[in-house]
């Protein structure tokens, strides 16, 4: 799958939370969405796209590869904007691709309110950088850009669950038999007790910020692991089987099929 054709851009390393003032050249509106610090139920979305996608074997990271005619990252941004146009969206991208992302948005004439933040060396650091860009409390969804098959009804369900329970962490049951390695041996696990976790995961901003004051640990592979380590309870809810994560080249073809359903 070919990336969006753009002019060569210099690599930059901006400060982690420097907002980029994006102006639509045809419809000149400021693409930074002002936040209302007085509304405790402000809604935010942090779309994490800080990786380089080496397993995709492409010229650009997977979040910028084309999927049904548009970059992968835009599918998630459009879904969150369609859910709530007042929701503030933060894109966290690898520092070397901030300029590329900015030019991509200009090239496509994107009028969705967006804020771009430079990511860190790990997903943990990237989410923390995104959180640093939020100046008020409310609910925040943290979503991996590599999961572009996301629908507004699912987003609405997760925010409603988080408003009621304080968090919403989607997961799906496993269909395969699961075995755990123990040295040279292995043992079968009860798959009915296991869930494969997904994003977006929705939390209270203040609690997630508190959790991210911890030092990084290797087991922090998603926000639920960070929250649980900090002592916060998790509310698990049913995920969606079609909410796949693009990891390998064949996943693009599968995502195209799922987006057409």
C-alpha positions as CSV (number, residue, x, y, z in Angstrom):
1,X,0.0,0.0,0.0
2,X,1.5,3.3,-1.1
3,X,1.8,6.3,1.3
4,X,0.2,9.6,0.5
5,X,2.4,11.4,-2.0
6,X,3.8,14.5,-0.4
7,X,6.8,16.7,-1.0
8,X,10.0,15.8,0.9
9,X,9.9,17.4,4.4
10,X,12.7,18.1,6.9
11,X,12.8,16.1,10.0
12,X,12.0,18.1,13.1
13,X,12.1,17.6,16.8
14,X,9.6,20.0,18.4
15,X,9.0,20.4,22.1
16,X,6.6,17.6,23.2
17,X,3.5,19.7,23.8
18,X,4.0,22.5,21.2
19,X,0.6,22.9,19.4
20,X,0.8,23.5,15.7
21,X,-1.6,26.2,14.5
22,X,-3.2,24.5,11.5
23,X,-5.1,26.9,9.2
24,X,-7.3,25.5,6.4
25,X,-6.3,27.6,3.3
26,X,-9.7,27.3,1.7
27,X,-11.9,27.7,4.8
28,X,-9.6,29.7,7.1
29,X,-10.6,28.5,10.5
30,X,-8.2,27.8,13.4
31,X,-7.9,24.0,13.7
32,X,-7.0,24.2,17.5
33,X,-10.1,23.6,19.5
34,X,-10.3,26.0,22.5
35,X,-10.9,24.0,25.8
36,X,-13.5,25.1,28.3
37,X,-11.9,24.6,31.7
38,X,-15.2,25.2,33.5
39,X,-16.9,22.1,32.0
40,X,-16.1,19.1,34.1
41,X,-17.4,16.8,31.4
42,X,-15.1,18.0,28.7
43,X,-14.3,15.2,26.3
44,X,-10.9,14.6,24.8
45,X,-9.3,12.0,22.5
46,X,-5.6,11.2,22.4
47,X,-4.8,9.3,19.2
48,X,-1.5,7.6,19.6
49,X,0.6,7.3,16.4
50,X,4.1,7.6,17.7
51,X,5.5,4.4,16.3
52,X,7.5,3.9,13.1
53,X,5.7,0.7,11.9
54,X,8.8,-1.3,10.9
55,X,6.8,-4.5,10.6
56,X,4.6,-3.0,7.9
57,X,7.7,-2.7,5.6
58,X,6.4,0.6,4.1
59,X,8.1,3.9,3.2
60,X,6.2,5.7,6.0
61,X,4.8,4.5,9.3
62,X,1.5,2.6,9.1
63,X,-0.6,5.5,10.5
64,X,0.2,7.5,7.3
65,X,-0.4,4.6,4.8
66,X,-3.5,4.9,2.7
67,X,-6.6,3.0,3.7
68,X,-9.6,3.3,1.4
69,X,-8.2,6.5,0.0
70,X,-7.1,8.3,3.2
71,X,-4.3,8.0,5.7
72,X,-5.0,5.4,8.4
73,X,-4.8,8.0,11.2
74,X,-7.6,10.1,9.7
75,X,-10.2,7.3,10.1
76,X,-9.9,7.5,13.9
77,X,-9.9,11.3,13.9
78,X,-13.0,11.5,11.7
79,X,-14.8,8.9,13.9
80,X,-14.2,10.9,17.1
81,X,-15.2,14.1,15.4
82,X,-18.4,12.5,14.1
83,X,-19.2,11.3,17.6
84,X,-18.9,14.8,19.1
85,X,-17.7,17.8,17.1
86,X,-16.9,19.6,20.4
87,X,-14.5,16.9,21.5
88,X,-10.8,18.0,21.5
89,X,-8.6,15.7,19.5
90,X,-4.9,15.4,20.1
91,X,-2.7,13.5,17.6
92,X,0.5,12.2,19.1
93,X,3.0,11.4,16.3
94,X,6.7,10.5,16.2
95,X,8.8,13.6,16.4
96,X,10.4,12.9,13.1
97,X,6.9,12.9,11.4
98,X,5.3,16.0,13.0
99,X,6.1,18.1,9.9
100,X,5.0,15.3,7.6
101,X,1.7,15.1,9.5
102,X,1.2,18.8,9.4
103,X,1.8,18.9,5.6
104,X,-0.5,15.9,5.1
105,X,-3.4,17.7,6.9
106,X,-2.8,20.8,4.8
107,X,-2.6,18.8,1.6
108,X,-5.9,17.0,2.3
109,X,-7.6,20.3,3.4
110,X,-8.7,18.7,6.8
111,X,-11.0,21.0,8.7
112,X,-11.4,18.8,11.8
113,X,-10.1,20.6,15.0
114,X,-6.8,18.8,15.7
115,X,-3.7,19.4,17.9
116,X,-0.4,17.7,17.1
117,X,2.0,16.6,19.9
118,X,5.4,15.0,19.5
119,X,5.5,11.5,20.9
120,X,8.2,9.9,23.1
121,X,10.5,6.9,22.9
122,X,7.7,4.6,24.2
123,X,3.9,4.5,24.1
124,X,3.9,5.4,27.8
125,X,5.9,8.6,27.1
126,X,3.7,9.4,24.1
127,X,0.4,9.2,26.1
128,X,2.0,11.3,28.8
129,X,2.9,13.9,26.3
130,X,-0.6,13.9,25.0
131,X,-2.0,14.3,28.5
132,X,0.3,17.2,29.1
133,X,-1.6,19.0,26.4
134,X,-4.9,18.8,28.3
135,X,-5.5,21.7,30.6
136,X,-8.9,20.7,32.2
137,X,-10.6,17.8,33.7
138,X,-13.2,15.6,32.0
139,X,-13.1,12.3,30.2
140,X,-10.3,11.3,27.8
141,X,-10.2,8.4,25.3
142,X,-6.8,7.0,24.5
143,X,-6.8,5.3,21.1
144,X,-4.2,3.6,19.0
145,X,-4.2,5.1,15.4
146,X,-3.4,1.5,14.2
147,X,-7.1,0.6,15.0
148,X,-8.9,2.6,12.2
149,X,-12.1,0.4,12.1
150,X,-13.9,2.3,14.9
151,X,-17.5,3.5,14.8
152,X,-19.3,6.4,16.6
153,X,-21.7,4.1,18.4
154,X,-18.8,2.2,20.0
155,X,-17.2,5.5,21.0
156,X,-20.5,6.7,22.5
157,X,-20.9,3.5,24.5
158,X,-17.4,3.8,26.0
159,X,-17.9,7.4,27.0
160,X,-21.2,6.6,28.6
161,X,-19.7,3.7,30.5
162,X,-16.8,5.9,31.7
163,X,-19.3,8.6,32.9
164,X,-21.1,5.9,34.9
165,X,-18.2,3.8,36.2
166,X,-15.2,6.1,36.0
167,X,-13.5,4.1,33.2
168,X,-14.3,2.0,30.2
169,X,-11.8,-0.6,29.0
170,X,-12.9,-2.7,26.0
171,X,-11.9,-6.3,25.6
172,X,-13.0,-9.4,23.7
173,X,-13.1,-13.0,24.5
174,X,-10.4,-15.3,23.0
175,X,-11.4,-18.0,20.4
176,X,-8.1,-19.8,20.3
177,X,-6.6,-22.3,22.8
178,X,-4.0,-20.4,24.9
179,X,-0.9,-22.0,26.4
180,X,1.6,-20.3,28.7
181,X,5.3,-21.1,28.3
182,X,7.1,-22.3,31.4
183,X,10.7,-23.0,30.5
184,X,10.7,-26.0,28.2
185,X,7.2,-26.8,29.1
186,X,3.8,-25.1,28.6
187,X,0.4,-25.3,30.2
188,X,-3.1,-24.6,28.9
189,X,-4.9,-21.5,30.3
190,X,-8.6,-21.2,30.8
191,X,-9.5,-18.8,28.0
192,X,-12.9,-18.0,29.4
193,X,-11.0,-16.0,32.1
194,X,-9.0,-14.0,29.6
195,X,-9.7,-11.0,27.4
196,X,-7.8,-9.4,24.6
197,X,-7.7,-5.7,25.4
198,X,-8.5,-3.0,22.8
199,X,-8.7,0.8,22.5
200,X,-10.1,3.3,22.8
201,X,-10.0,3.2,26.6
202,X,-11.7,6.0,28.4
203,X,-10.7,7.5,31.8
204,X,-11.1,10.6,33.9
205,X,-8.4,13.0,32.9
206,X,-7.3,13.7,36.5
207,X,-7.0,10.0,37.3
208,X,-5.1,9.1,34.2
209,X,-2.7,12.0,34.7
210,X,-2.1,10.9,38.2
211,X,-1.4,7.3,37.0
212,X,1.1,8.6,34.4
213,X,3.2,10.2,37.1
214,X,4.6,6.7,37.8
215,X,8.0,5.7,36.3
216,X,7.7,3.6,33.2
217,X,7.6,-0.2,33.6
218,X,8.0,-2.7,30.8
219,X,4.5,-4.2,31.6
220,X,2.8,-0.9,30.7
221,X,1.5,-2.0,27.3
222,X,-1.7,-0.1,27.5
223,X,-3.4,2.5,29.7
224,X,-5.3,-0.1,31.8
225,X,-2.0,-1.5,33.0
226,X,-0.8,1.9,34.0
227,X,-4.1,2.7,35.8
228,X,-4.1,-0.6,37.6
229,X,-0.5,-0.2,38.8
230,X,-1.5,3.2,40.3
231,X,-4.3,1.6,42.2
232,X,-7.3,2.7,40.2
233,X,-10.1,0.2,39.5
234,X,-10.9,-0.8,35.9
235,X,-14.4,-1.2,34.4
236,X,-14.1,-3.8,31.6
237,X,-16.7,-3.6,28.8
238,X,-17.3,-5.6,25.7
239,X,-15.1,-4.7,22.8
240,X,-15.7,-5.2,19.1
241,X,-14.3,-8.1,17.0
242,X,-13.9,-5.8,14.0
243,X,-11.8,-3.4,16.0
244,X,-8.6,-4.8,14.6
245,X,-5.0,-3.5,15.0
246,X,-3.0,-3.0,11.9
247,X,0.3,-4.7,12.5
248,X,1.2,-6.6,9.3
249,X,0.7,-5.7,5.6
250,X,-2.2,-8.1,5.2
251,X,-4.1,-6.2,7.9
252,X,-4.6,-3.3,5.5
253,X,-6.7,-5.5,3.2
254,X,-8.7,-6.8,6.1
255,X,-9.4,-3.3,7.4
256,X,-10.6,-2.2,4.0
257,X,-13.2,-5.0,4.1
258,X,-14.3,-4.2,7.6
259,X,-14.7,-0.5,6.8
260,X,-17.0,-1.5,3.9
261,X,-19.3,-3.5,6.1
